[in-house]
């Protein structure tokens, strides 16, 4: 049986509403030594990003 794959839902910035596919080149990133690399919104700079499944 073939397994169907669902389309990837966009990640969303909870501060300004920016949306783009997760892992796409549209998102920025920032290094935080205690936490590692975090996704950062290119529009407002927030790291409050929700990845939807």
Secondary structure, DSSP 8 states (H G I E B T S, - for coil): ---------EEEETTT--EEETTSTTSEEEEETTTEEEEE-TTT----EE---
